[in-house]
Amino acid sequence: MNNGPITLATALASFDALWSPRVVTRVNDYDVRIAKVKGEHVWHVHDDTDEFFLVLDGELDIALREPAGERTVRLVQGAVFTVPRGTEHKPSSAAGASILMFEPTGTPTVGDRHEPIPAHVDATTGHPLGE
């Protein structure tokens, strides 16, 4: 892990893979991950942790299945949203986006429960930056 300053633009320029987060740094027991996204992820749920999203560039939609029904939140550049633990959700971006996420180290990108994983989604706990 790098112990110097990291420019997010430089970090994002270091990879092209979609839905394949890179761990930029760690804060206590949490990964700070960045990812490029386009198209749809999968419906999934994190049973024991919230998931924080910050849109760095573009727009991200997050569909949610909640007790009151389904809804979608749209996040524009600079917007943040936290998906509460136990909430089934599906991120997507029609035009593409760059995002930053906070998740406990070791959290799978497809959650604890998920629908079948398509080839374009990387089921990982995050790759080191530069991989």
ABEGO torsion letter per residue (X at the ends): XBABBBBAAAAAAABABBGBBBBABBBEABBBBBBBBBEBBBBBBBAABBBBBBBABEBBBBBBBBAAEBBBBBBBBGBBBBBBBGBBBBBBBAAEBBBBBBBBBGBBAAEABBBBBBAABBBBAEBBBGX
